[in-house]
Amino acid sequence: MKDCETCAFYAYDEEWESYVCEMNIDEDEFARLIQGHYQVCPYYRDGDEYKIAARQ
């Protein structure tokens, strides 16, 4: 997915030493995501803290 870098669920994992998706999904759903069954990720949440603060 191209928008992962701005997603609230995309975080750095020190154990893996890389960024990972922290969304809790099962193996079948993950397989559908990486195989390209979706145009956009159905779990994407904008992680832009400035946008979130502006709404408050």
PDB file of N, H, CA, C and O in Angstrom:
ATOM      1  N   MET A   1       0.842  -1.177   0.000  1.00  0.00           N
ATOM      2  CA  MET A   1       0.000   0.000   0.000  1.00  0.00           C
ATOM      3  C   MET A   1       0.889   1.244   0.000  1.00  0.00           C
ATOM      4  O   MET A   1       1.879   1.311   0.729  1.00  0.00           O
ATOM      5  N   LYS A   2       0.535   2.198  -0.803  1.00  0.00           N
ATOM      6  H   LYS A   2      -0.268   2.143  -1.395  1.00  0.00           H
ATOM      7  CA  LYS A   2       1.378   3.380  -0.937  1.00  0.00           C
ATOM      8  C   LYS A   2       1.178   4.391   0.175  1.00  0.00           C
ATOM      9  O   LYS A   2       2.049   5.238   0.372  1.00  0.00           O
ATOM     10  N   ASP A   3       0.077   4.349   0.912  1.00  0.00           N
ATOM     11  H   ASP A   3      -0.631   3.661   0.753  1.00  0.00           H
ATOM     12  CA  ASP A   3      -0.212   5.341   1.942  1.00  0.00           C
ATOM     13  C   ASP A   3       0.210   4.900   3.343  1.00  0.00           C
ATOM     14  O   ASP A   3      -0.110   5.576   4.321  1.00  0.00           O
ATOM     15  N   CYS A   4       0.907   3.800   3.453  1.00  0.00           N
ATOM     16  H   CYS A   4       1.166   3.250   2.659  1.00  0.00           H
ATOM     17  CA  CYS A   4       1.277   3.274   4.768  1.00  0.00           C
ATOM     18  C   CYS A   4       2.070   4.283   5.600  1.00  0.00           C
ATOM     19  O   CYS A   4       1.891   4.355   6.816  1.00  0.00           O
ATOM     20  N   GLU A   5       2.937   5.053   4.964  1.00  0.00           N
ATOM     21  H   GLU A   5       3.083   4.994   3.977  1.00  0.00           H
ATOM     22  CA  GLU A   5       3.794   5.982   5.697  1.00  0.00           C
ATOM     23  C   GLU A   5       3.011   7.023   6.481  1.00  0.00           C
ATOM     24  O   GLU A   5       3.517   7.541   7.476  1.00  0.00           O
ATOM     25  N   THR A   6       1.797   7.342   6.064  1.00  0.00           N
ATOM     26  H   THR A   6       1.386   6.921   5.256  1.00  0.00           H
ATOM     27  CA  THR A   6       0.995   8.345   6.776  1.00  0.00           C
ATOM     28  C   THR A   6      -0.106   7.714   7.628  1.00  0.00           C
ATOM     29  O   THR A   6      -0.920   8.428   8.214  1.00  0.00           O
ATOM     30  N   CYS A   7      -0.136   6.401   7.700  1.00  0.00           N
ATOM     31  H   CYS A   7       0.525   5.821   7.225  1.00  0.00           H
ATOM     32  CA  CYS A   7      -1.184   5.699   8.440  1.00  0.00           C
ATOM     33  C   CYS A   7      -0.876   5.661   9.937  1.00  0.00           C
ATOM     34  O   CYS A   7       0.277   5.508  10.338  1.00  0.00           O
ATOM     35  N   ALA A   8      -1.905   5.800  10.749  1.00  0.00           N
ATOM     36  H   ALA A   8      -2.842   5.925  10.423  1.00  0.00           H
ATOM     37  CA  ALA A   8      -1.755   5.767  12.202  1.00  0.00           C
ATOM     38  C   ALA A   8      -1.310   4.385  12.698  1.00  0.00           C
ATOM     39  O   ALA A   8      -0.741   4.283  13.785  1.00  0.00           O
ATOM     40  N   PHE A   9      -1.554   3.336  11.932  1.00  0.00           N
ATOM     41  H   PHE A   9      -2.016   3.420  11.049  1.00  0.00           H
ATOM     42  CA  PHE A   9      -1.195   1.980  12.337  1.00  0.00           C
ATOM     43  C   PHE A   9       0.215   1.573  11.899  1.00  0.00           C
ATOM     44  O   PHE A   9       0.651   0.463  12.205  1.00  0.00           O
ATOM     45  N   TYR A  10       0.929   2.439  11.194  1.00  0.00           N
ATOM     46  H   TYR A  10       0.575   3.340  10.945  1.00  0.00           H
ATOM     47  CA  TYR A  10       2.258   2.147  10.682  1.00  0.00           C
ATOM     48  C   TYR A  10       3.282   2.663  11.672  1.00  0.00           C
ATOM     49  O   TYR A  10       3.426   3.874  11.838  1.00  0.00           O
ATOM     50  N   ALA A  11       3.998   1.763  12.332  1.00  0.00           N
ATOM     51  H   ALA A  11       3.881   0.779  12.197  1.00  0.00           H
ATOM     52  CA  ALA A  11       4.916   2.159  13.396  1.00  0.00           C
ATOM     53  C   ALA A  11       6.220   1.379  13.320  1.00  0.00           C
ATOM     54  O   ALA A  11       6.284   0.291  12.749  1.00  0.00           O
ATOM     55  N   TYR A  12       7.251   1.963  13.907  1.00  0.00           N
ATOM     56  H   TYR A  12       7.199   2.847  14.371  1.00  0.00           H
ATOM     57  CA  TYR A  12       8.561   1.320  13.905  1.00  0.00           C
ATOM     58  C   TYR A  12       8.600   0.243  14.978  1.00  0.00           C
ATOM     59  O   TYR A  12       8.246   0.483  16.132  1.00  0.00           O
ATOM     60  N   ASP A  13       9.037  -0.950  14.579  1.00  0.00           N
ATOM     61  H   ASP A  13       9.325  -1.145  13.642  1.00  0.00           H
ATOM     62  CA  ASP A  13       9.175  -2.077  15.491  1.00  0.00           C
ATOM     63  C   ASP A  13      10.666  -2.279  15.748  1.00  0.00           C
ATOM     64  O   ASP A  13      11.414  -2.647  14.842  1.00  0.00           O
ATOM     65  N   GLU A  14      11.094  -2.036  16.995  1.00  0.00           N
ATOM     66  H   GLU A  14      10.486  -1.737  17.731  1.00  0.00           H
ATOM     67  CA  GLU A  14      12.509  -2.140  17.328  1.00  0.00           C
ATOM     68  C   GLU A  14      13.028  -3.574  17.208  1.00  0.00           C
ATOM     69  O   GLU A  14      14.188  -3.788  16.856  1.00  0.00           O
ATOM     70  N   GLU A  15      12.182  -4.545  17.498  1.00  0.00           N
ATOM     71  H   GLU A  15      11.239  -4.372  17.785  1.00  0.00           H
ATOM     72  CA  GLU A  15      12.604  -5.945  17.403  1.00  0.00           C
ATOM     73  C   GLU A  15      12.898  -6.335  15.955  1.00  0.00           C
ATOM     74  O   GLU A  15      13.887  -7.017  15.685  1.00  0.00           O
ATOM     75  N   TRP A  16      12.046  -5.907  15.024  1.00  0.00           N
ATOM     76  H   TRP A  16      11.243  -5.353  15.242  1.00  0.00           H
ATOM     77  CA  TRP A  16      12.228  -6.215  13.601  1.00  0.00           C
ATOM     78  C   TRP A  16      13.133  -5.201  12.911  1.00  0.00           C
ATOM     79  O   TRP A  16      13.608  -5.442  11.802  1.00  0.00           O
ATOM     80  N   GLU A  17      13.376  -4.048  13.576  1.00  0.00           N
ATOM     81  H   GLU A  17      12.990  -3.852  14.477  1.00  0.00           H
ATOM     82  CA  GLU A  17      14.175  -2.953  13.042  1.00  0.00           C
ATOM     83  C   GLU A  17      13.645  -2.462  11.696  1.00  0.00           C
ATOM     84  O   GLU A  17      14.405  -2.204  10.762  1.00  0.00           O
ATOM     85  N   SER A  18      12.338  -2.342  11.626  1.00  0.00           N
ATOM     86  H   SER A  18      11.721  -2.551  12.385  1.00  0.00           H
ATOM     87  CA  SER A  18      11.687  -1.819  10.426  1.00  0.00           C
ATOM     88  C   SER A  18      10.279  -1.360  10.794  1.00  0.00           C
ATOM     89  O   SER A  18       9.783  -1.617  11.891  1.00  0.00           O
ATOM     90  N   TYR A  19       9.655  -0.676   9.846  1.00  0.00           N
ATOM     91  H   TYR A  19      10.057  -0.467   8.954  1.00  0.00           H
ATOM     92  CA  TYR A  19       8.275  -0.238  10.047  1.00  0.00           C
ATOM     93  C   TYR A  19       7.320  -1.372   9.710  1.00  0.00           C
ATOM     94  O   TYR A  19       7.529  -2.104   8.743  1.00  0.00           O
ATOM     95  N   VAL A  20       6.278  -1.511  10.507  1.00  0.00           N
ATOM     96  H   VAL A  20       6.108  -0.915  11.292  1.00  0.00           H
ATOM     97  CA  VAL A  20       5.285  -2.562  10.311  1.00  0.00           C
ATOM     98  C   VAL A  20       3.888  -1.994  10.524  1.00  0.00           C
ATOM     99  O   VAL A  20       3.712  -0.954  11.160  1.00  0.00           O
ATOM    100  N   CYS A  21       2.905  -2.693   9.982  1.00  0.00           N
ATOM    101  H   CYS A  21       3.048  -3.537   9.466  1.00  0.00           H
ATOM    102  CA  CYS A  21       1.517  -2.331  10.213  1.00  0.00           C
ATOM    103  C   CYS A  21       1.067  -2.981  11.515  1.00  0.00           C
ATOM    104  O   CYS A  21       1.183  -4.195  11.684  1.00  0.00           O
ATOM    105  N   GLU A  22       0.558  -2.176  12.424  1.00  0.00           N
ATOM    106  H   GLU A  22       0.463  -1.190  12.287  1.00  0.00           H
ATOM    107  CA  GLU A  22       0.116  -2.693  13.721  1.00  0.00           C
ATOM    108  C   GLU A  22      -1.376  -3.016  13.763  1.00  0.00           C
ATOM    109  O   GLU A  22      -1.920  -3.294  14.832  1.00  0.00           O
ATOM    110  N   MET A  23      -2.028  -2.981  12.624  1.00  0.00           N
ATOM    111  H   MET A  23      -1.585  -2.755  11.756  1.00  0.00           H
ATOM    112  CA  MET A  23      -3.446  -3.324  12.576  1.00  0.00           C
ATOM    113  C   MET A  23      -3.595  -4.808  12.868  1.00  0.00           C
ATOM    114  O   MET A  23      -2.887  -5.632  12.289  1.00  0.00           O
ATOM    115  N   ASN A  24      -4.500  -5.146  13.750  1.00  0.00           N
ATOM    116  H   ASN A  24      -5.075  -4.476  14.220  1.00  0.00           H
ATOM    117  CA  ASN A  24      -4.705  -6.535  14.143  1.00  0.00           C
ATOM    118  C   ASN A  24      -5.666  -7.208  13.161  1.00  0.00           C
ATOM    119  O   ASN A  24      -6.883  -7.129  13.326  1.00  0.00           O
ATOM    120  N   ILE A  25      -5.114  -7.870  12.139  1.00  0.00           N
ATOM    121  H   ILE A  25      -4.125  -7.934  12.004  1.00  0.00           H
ATOM    122  CA  ILE A  25      -5.932  -8.572  11.148  1.00  0.00           C
ATOM    123  C   ILE A  25      -5.463 -10.012  11.044  1.00  0.00           C
ATOM    124  O   ILE A  25      -4.320 -10.326  11.375  1.00  0.00           O
ATOM    125  N   ASP A  26      -6.352 -10.889  10.582  1.00  0.00           N
ATOM    126  H   ASP A  26      -7.281 -10.634  10.313  1.00  0.00           H
ATOM    127  CA  ASP A  26      -5.984 -12.294  10.469  1.00  0.00           C
ATOM    128  C   ASP A  26      -5.180 -12.549   9.192  1.00  0.00           C
ATOM    129  O   ASP A  26      -5.060 -11.669   8.340  1.00  0.00           O
ATOM    130  N   GLU A  27      -4.634 -13.757   9.067  1.00  0.00           N
ATOM    131  H   GLU A  27      -4.731 -14.473   9.759  1.00  0.00           H
ATOM    132  CA  GLU A  27      -3.770 -14.102   7.935  1.00  0.00           C
ATOM    133  C   GLU A  27      -4.480 -13.994   6.595  1.00  0.00           C
ATOM    134  O   GLU A  27      -3.883 -13.540   5.619  1.00  0.00           O
ATOM    135  N   ASP A  28      -5.731 -14.399   6.531  1.00  0.00           N
ATOM    136  H   ASP A  28      -6.216 -14.768   7.324  1.00  0.00           H
ATOM    137  CA  ASP A  28      -6.475 -14.334   5.266  1.00  0.00           C
ATOM    138  C   ASP A  28      -6.658 -12.897   4.798  1.00  0.00           C
ATOM    139  O   ASP A  28      -6.488 -12.593   3.617  1.00  0.00           O
ATOM    140  N   GLU A  29      -7.005 -12.019   5.729  1.00  0.00           N
ATOM    141  H   GLU A  29      -7.143 -12.266   6.688  1.00  0.00           H
ATOM    142  CA  GLU A  29      -7.197 -10.614   5.371  1.00  0.00           C
ATOM    143  C   GLU A  29      -5.865  -9.988   4.953  1.00  0.00           C
ATOM    144  O   GLU A  29      -5.820  -9.200   4.009  1.00  0.00           O
ATOM    145  N   PHE A  30      -4.795 -10.331   5.644  1.00  0.00           N
ATOM    146  H   PHE A  30      -4.832 -10.971   6.411  1.00  0.00           H
ATOM    147  CA  PHE A  30      -3.479  -9.814   5.282  1.00  0.00           C
ATOM    148  C   PHE A  30      -3.084 -10.282   3.884  1.00  0.00           C
ATOM    149  O   PHE A  30      -2.530  -9.508   3.103  1.00  0.00           O
ATOM    150  N   ALA A  31      -3.363 -11.528   3.570  1.00  0.00           N
ATOM    151  H   ALA A  31      -3.813 -12.156   4.205  1.00  0.00           H
ATOM    152  CA  ALA A  31      -3.055 -12.054   2.235  1.00  0.00           C
ATOM    153  C   ALA A  31      -3.814 -11.280   1.161  1.00  0.00           C
ATOM    154  O   ALA A  31      -3.253 -10.968   0.111  1.00  0.00           O
ATOM    155  N   ARG A  32      -5.087 -10.967   1.415  1.00  0.00           N
ATOM    156  H   ARG A  32      -5.543 -11.220   2.268  1.00  0.00           H
ATOM    157  CA  ARG A  32      -5.862 -10.183   0.449  1.00  0.00           C
ATOM    158  C   ARG A  32      -5.266  -8.786   0.255  1.00  0.00           C
ATOM    159  O   ARG A  32      -5.255  -8.258  -0.857  1.00  0.00           O
ATOM    160  N   LEU A  33      -4.772  -8.194   1.347  1.00  0.00           N
ATOM    161  H   LEU A  33      -4.781  -8.623   2.250  1.00  0.00           H
ATOM    162  CA  LEU A  33      -4.163  -6.866   1.250  1.00  0.00           C
ATOM    163  C   LEU A  33      -2.914  -6.888   0.372  1.00  0.00           C
ATOM    164  O   LEU A  33      -2.768  -6.061  -0.527  1.00  0.00           O
ATOM    165  N   ILE A  34      -2.020  -7.832   0.633  1.00  0.00           N
ATOM    166  H   ILE A  34      -2.139  -8.504   1.364  1.00  0.00           H
ATOM    167  CA  ILE A  34      -0.756  -7.829  -0.114  1.00  0.00           C
ATOM    168  C   ILE A  34      -0.921  -8.363  -1.531  1.00  0.00           C
ATOM    169  O   ILE A  34      -0.068  -8.107  -2.381  1.00  0.00           O
ATOM    170  N   GLN A  35      -1.982  -9.090  -1.804  1.00  0.00           N
ATOM    171  H   GLN A  35      -2.675  -9.298  -1.113  1.00  0.00           H
ATOM    172  CA  GLN A  35      -2.222  -9.587  -3.156  1.00  0.00           C
ATOM    173  C   GLN A  35      -2.916  -8.552  -4.036  1.00  0.00           C
ATOM    174  O   GLN A  35      -3.105  -8.771  -5.232  1.00  0.00           O
ATOM    175  N   GLY A  36      -3.292  -7.427  -3.437  1.00  0.00           N
ATOM    176  H   GLY A  36      -3.138  -7.249  -2.465  1.00  0.00           H
ATOM    177  CA  GLY A  36      -3.866  -6.348  -4.227  1.00  0.00           C
ATOM    178  C   GLY A  36      -5.357  -6.452  -4.472  1.00  0.00           C
ATOM    179  O   GLY A  36      -5.844  -5.963  -5.491  1.00  0.00           O
ATOM    180  N   HIS A  37      -6.091  -7.074  -3.570  1.00  0.00           N
ATOM    181  H   HIS A  37      -5.695  -7.471  -2.742  1.00  0.00           H
ATOM    182  CA  HIS A  37      -7.540  -7.190  -3.728  1.00  0.00           C
ATOM    183  C   HIS A  37      -8.270  -5.880  -3.448  1.00  0.00           C
ATOM    184  O   HIS A  37      -9.464  -5.766  -3.727  1.00  0.00           O
ATOM    185  N   TYR A  38      -7.569  -4.895  -2.903  1.00  0.00           N
ATOM    186  H   TYR A  38      -6.599  -4.988  -2.676  1.00  0.00           H
ATOM    187  CA  TYR A  38      -8.177  -3.606  -2.571  1.00  0.00           C
ATOM    188  C   TYR A  38      -7.472  -2.492  -3.341  1.00  0.00           C
ATOM    189  O   TYR A  38      -6.258  -2.538  -3.539  1.00  0.00           O
ATOM    190  N   GLN A  39      -8.242  -1.488  -3.775  1.00  0.00           N
ATOM    191  H   GLN A  39      -9.228  -1.451  -3.614  1.00  0.00           H
ATOM    192  CA  GLN A  39      -7.652  -0.297  -4.393  1.00  0.00           C
ATOM    193  C   GLN A  39      -6.941   0.544  -3.327  1.00  0.00           C
ATOM    194  O   GLN A  39      -5.851   1.068  -3.555  1.00  0.00           O
ATOM    195  N   VAL A  40      -7.581   0.658  -2.163  1.00  0.00           N
ATOM    196  H   VAL A  40      -8.467   0.232  -1.978  1.00  0.00           H
ATOM    197  CA  VAL A  40      -7.005   1.361  -1.012  1.00  0.00           C
ATOM    198  C   VAL A  40      -7.192   0.480   0.214  1.00  0.00           C
ATOM    199  O   VAL A  40      -8.098  -0.351   0.264  1.00  0.00           O
ATOM    200  N   CYS A  41      -6.339   0.668   1.183  1.00  0.00           N
ATOM    201  H   CYS A  41      -5.602   1.344   1.142  1.00  0.00           H
ATOM    202  CA  CYS A  41      -6.419  -0.141   2.404  1.00  0.00           C
ATOM    203  C   CYS A  41      -7.690   0.210   3.186  1.00  0.00           C
ATOM    204  O   CYS A  41      -7.921   1.382   3.481  1.00  0.00           O
ATOM    205  N   PRO A  42      -8.515  -0.784   3.524  1.00  0.00           N
ATOM    206  CA  PRO A  42      -9.747  -0.497   4.269  1.00  0.00           C
ATOM    207  C   PRO A  42      -9.496  -0.120   5.732  1.00  0.00           C
ATOM    208  O   PRO A  42     -10.414   0.327   6.419  1.00  0.00           O
ATOM    209  N   TYR A  43      -8.272  -0.295   6.210  1.00  0.00           N
ATOM    210  H   TYR A  43      -7.525  -0.658   5.653  1.00  0.00           H
ATOM    211  CA  TYR A  43      -7.939  -0.005   7.606  1.00  0.00           C
ATOM    212  C   TYR A  43      -7.166   1.297   7.771  1.00  0.00           C
ATOM    213  O   TYR A  43      -6.800   1.664   8.888  1.00  0.00           O
ATOM    214  N   TYR A  44      -6.917   1.994   6.672  1.00  0.00           N
ATOM    215  H   TYR A  44      -7.215   1.696   5.765  1.00  0.00           H
ATOM    216  CA  TYR A  44      -6.119   3.219   6.727  1.00  0.00           C
ATOM    217  C   TYR A  44      -6.779   4.270   7.608  1.00  0.00           C
ATOM    218  O   TYR A  44      -7.968   4.559   7.475  1.00  0.00           O
ATOM    219  N   ARG A  45      -5.979   4.835   8.512  1.00  0.00           N
ATOM    220  H   ARG A  45      -5.013   4.600   8.620  1.00  0.00           H
ATOM    221  CA  ARG A  45      -6.406   5.957   9.344  1.00  0.00           C
ATOM    222  C   ARG A  45      -5.305   6.999   9.285  1.00  0.00           C
ATOM    223  O   ARG A  45      -4.144   6.699   9.562  1.00  0.00           O
ATOM    224  N   ASP A  46      -5.665   8.219   8.926  1.00  0.00           N
ATOM    225  H   ASP A  46      -6.609   8.463   8.701  1.00  0.00           H
ATOM    226  CA  ASP A  46      -4.675   9.280   8.797  1.00  0.00           C
ATOM    227  C   ASP A  46      -3.993   9.503  10.140  1.00  0.00           C
ATOM    228  O   ASP A  46      -4.657   9.760  11.144  1.00  0.00           O
ATOM    229  N   GLY A  47      -2.689   9.405  10.154  1.00  0.00           N
ATOM    230  H   GLY A  47      -2.150   9.197   9.338  1.00  0.00           H
ATOM    231  CA  GLY A  47      -1.912   9.580  11.377  1.00  0.00           C
ATOM    232  C   GLY A  47      -1.324  10.969  11.512  1.00  0.00           C
ATOM    233  O   GLY A  47      -0.459  11.191  12.359  1.00  0.00           O
ATOM    234  N   ASP A  48      -1.778  11.917  10.689  1.00  0.00           N
ATOM    235  H   ASP A  48      -2.481  11.736  10.000  1.00  0.00           H
ATOM    236  CA  ASP A  48      -1.268  13.281  10.729  1.00  0.00           C
ATOM    237  C   ASP A  48      -1.778  13.966  12.000  1.00  0.00           C
ATOM    238  O   ASP A  48      -2.956  14.307  12.102  1.00  0.00           O
ATOM    239  N   GLU A  49      -0.883  14.159  12.955  1.00  0.00           N
ATOM    240  H   GLU A  49       0.075  13.881  12.871  1.00  0.00           H
ATOM    241  CA  GLU A  49      -1.270  14.742  14.237  1.00  0.00           C
ATOM    242  C   GLU A  49      -1.762  16.182  14.096  1.00  0.00           C
ATOM    243  O   GLU A  49      -2.590  16.628  14.889  1.00  0.00           O
ATOM    244  N   TYR A  50      -1.266  16.912  13.100  1.00  0.00           N
ATOM    245  H   TYR A  50      -0.593  16.550  12.455  1.00  0.00           H
ATOM    246  CA  TYR A  50      -1.721  18.283  12.895  1.00  0.00           C
ATOM    247  C   TYR A  50      -3.174  18.321  12.454  1.00  0.00           C
ATOM    248  O   TYR A  50      -3.936  19.177  12.903  1.00  0.00           O
ATOM    249  N   LYS A  51      -3.565  17.405  11.582  1.00  0.00           N
ATOM    250  H   LYS A  51      -2.946  16.710  11.218  1.00  0.00           H
ATOM    251  CA  LYS A  51      -4.965  17.344  11.146  1.00  0.00           C
ATOM    252  C   LYS A  51      -5.875  16.957  12.311  1.00  0.00           C
ATOM    253  O   LYS A  51      -6.966  17.504  12.467  1.00  0.00           O
ATOM    254  N   ILE A  52      -5.421  16.021  13.115  1.00  0.00           N
ATOM    255  H   ILE A  52      -4.534  15.576  12.988  1.00  0.00           H
ATOM    256  CA  ILE A  52      -6.219  15.566  14.259  1.00  0.00           C
ATOM    257  C   ILE A  52      -6.414  16.713  15.247  1.00  0.00           C
ATOM    258  O   ILE A  52      -7.523  16.922  15.740  1.00  0.00           O
ATOM    259  N   ALA A  53      -5.338  17.466  15.544  1.00  0.00           N
ATOM    260  H   ALA A  53      -4.437  17.296  15.144  1.00  0.00           H
ATOM    261  CA  ALA A  53      -5.417  18.578  16.484  1.00  0.00           C
ATOM    262  C   ALA A  53      -6.301  19.704  15.940  1.00  0.00           C
ATOM    263  O   ALA A  53      -6.982  20.382  16.709  1.00  0.00           O
ATOM    264  N   ALA A  54      -6.294  19.900  14.645  1.00  0.00           N
ATOM    265  H   ALA A  54      -5.741  19.349  14.020  1.00  0.00           H
ATOM    266  CA  ALA A  54      -7.094  20.970  14.054  1.00  0.00           C
ATOM    267  C   ALA A  54      -8.586  20.704  14.205  1.00  0.00           C
ATOM    268  O   ALA A  54      -9.374  21.647  14.280  1.00  0.00           O
ATOM    269  N   ARG A  55      -8.980  19.459  14.250  1.00  0.00           N
ATOM    270  H   ARG A  55      -8.341  18.693  14.189  1.00  0.00           H
ATOM    271  CA  ARG A  55     -10.402  19.102  14.385  1.00  0.00           C
ATOM    272  C   ARG A  55     -10.909  19.305  15.809  1.00  0.00           C
ATOM    273  O   ARG A  55     -12.117  19.413  16.021  1.00  0.00           O
ATOM    274  N   GLN A  56     -10.014  19.359  16.780  1.00  0.00           N
ATOM    275  H   GLN A  56      -9.033  19.272  16.608  1.00  0.00           H
ATOM    276  CA  GLN A  56     -10.432  19.429  18.178  1.00  0.00           C
ATOM    277  C   GLN A  56     -10.801  20.808  18.598  1.00  0.00           C
ATOM    278  O   GLN A  56     -11.174  21.023  19.751  1.00  0.00           O
TER     279      GLN A  56
END
